[in-house]
Structures are given as C-alpha cells and as structure tokens.
C-alpha cells in the first residue's frame, strides 16, 4: 500500500462516516471542530518548525501541515468524540486519552514505518500529554459555545438547544417588534 493511497484514505474515509451522524450533533459541534482543526494545524506547523517531527511525505507539498491527518481523522474524530461524550468531562477525557495513546504509539509507529512522518525531538508520551491539554481546551471552547447558544435561545424564547432555526427567527421577530 502506498503512502499516497493511505493519505487519500485518511482524508476521505472519515468524511464518509458523517453520513451516520445526527444532523443536530453535526450543527452543534461544527464550531468546535473548526477550532480544533485550526489548533492542530498551528501545533503541527509549530512542531515542524521546531523539529518535533518531520513530514517525510506530503500529499499537498505546498502546505506545511499534513492536510489528510488534520482534515481527516482529527477533524471528523472531534465531531464523533463530542457526539458520544459531551456533557461528561471525565468520559470525554478518558476517550481522548485512549485515542491519544493510540495516535502516539501504534499509529505514529506505523506512519514512521511507511515513511509518512516520524518524531524527532518530541517523545511519544509528550504527544499524549499535548493531546490531553488540547482536549481540555477544546472541551472548554465547546462549553463556552453551548452557554452562548443557550443564552441566545433564551433571549429568542426558544425551546432548547435543538431549536436552531426557529430560535433565530423568533429573535429576529422580537427585535423587529421593539
């Protein structure tokens, strides 16, 4: 199996899983997913610049960030993890710990073996710890987003967090009536 094929599969296959996710979860967790992609992109570029790891292969050579990794498993994985764990911080952190261990050890060892990337100046346990710090920040971001949205729903006289469209319409009507 070629590195190119594996890279394309990492980019495309996770997106296919979104066919099976609840539409409301997709809407609710898209902002945190974009935030995560930006944060992982920054971390990736910082790591390359400081030789924490080296990309041996890039599907898109003009980008420093390994696009298939960031926009594939990290992006879509964020939606799925939040879909199943949000609301229970410790379950969320446990799932992230398990995924970070899988990423740092067998997945990165496989990437090193096939010549996709390899760690240079950053220990694998450091990847696990960095992932947990990022997971905490991401969780706080989603909590902040949920609180802001709930406030918006209350001001609009909506029924709850799943009432996306109707709450916006009610808010606009309420503002026009003033």
C-alpha positions, -999 to 999 in steps of 0.1 A, spaced: 0 0 0 15 33 -10 18 64 12 -3 83 -13 -32 59 -11 -31 59 27 -30 97 28 -61 99 5 -79 73 25 -72 92 57 -86 123 41 -118 108 26 -129 78 47 -136 98 79 -158 121 60 -180 92 48 -188 84 85 -207 117 87 -235 101 68 -243 83 100 -243 112 125 -272 131 138 -278 164 120 -282 183 152 -248 170 165 -232 180 133 -245 215 136 -238 217 173 -202 205 171 -190 221 139 -176 253 155 -155 233 180 -144 211 151 -132 241 131 -115 254 163 -98 220 167 -86 220 131 -70 254 135 -54 245 168 -40 212 154 -28 230 123 -9 255 144 5 228 166 16 208 136 34 238 120 50 247 153 62 211 157 77 210 122 94 244 127 109 232 160 118 197 146 94 179 170 85 157 140 94 155 103 70 151 75 86 126 51 56 128 27 31 155 20 0 149 -2 -1 186 -7 35 197 -8 28 235 -7 13 231 29 34 226 60 6 208 77 -2 172 68 -37 180 54 -50 144 54 -43 139 91 -57 173 102 -88 174 79 -94 137 81 -92 118 114 -87 149 137 -115 169 122 -141 142 119 -129 124 151 -136 156 170 -173 156 160 -177 119 168 -160 122 202 -181 151 212 -213 134 199 -207 105 222 -191 121 252 -200 158 256 -217 165 289 -195 141 308 -160 157 311 -143 126 326 -157 102 299 -146 128 273 -110 129 288 -108 91 290 -118 87 254 -93 113 244 -66 96 265 -73 63 247 -72 80 213 -41 100 221 -23 68 232 -33 50 200 -22 80 180 12 84 198 22 47 197 7 23 171 -5 49 146 27 71 147 49 40 147 30 29 115 34 63 100 71 62 108 74 27 93 57 36 60 76 69 57 48 93 63 62 111 93 84 105 122 90 121 156 124 137 161 126 159 191 93 152 208 87 120 229 56 99 222 44 105 258 47 142 250 22 137 222 -2 120 247 1 149 272 -1 176 245 -33 159 232 -48 159 267 -40 196 272 -56 204 238 -86 182 246 -92 202 278 -90 235 259 -113 221 232 -139 210 258 -138 244 274 -144 260 240 -175 238 234 -188 246 269 -184 283 261 -202 278 227 -231 259 244 -235 286 270 -235 314 244 -260 295 223 -283 287 253 -283 325 261 -293 332 225 -321 306 227 -334 321 260 -334 356 245 -353 344 215 -378 325 235 -367 291 221 -374 257 234 -339 243 237 -305 237 220 -320 216 192 -343 245 182 -317 262 159 -337 277 131 -369 287 149 -349 304 177 -332 327 152 -365 335 136 -381 343 169 -352 365 179 -355 385 146 -392 389 151 -387 400 187 -361 426 176 -384 439 148 -412 443 173 -391 466 195 
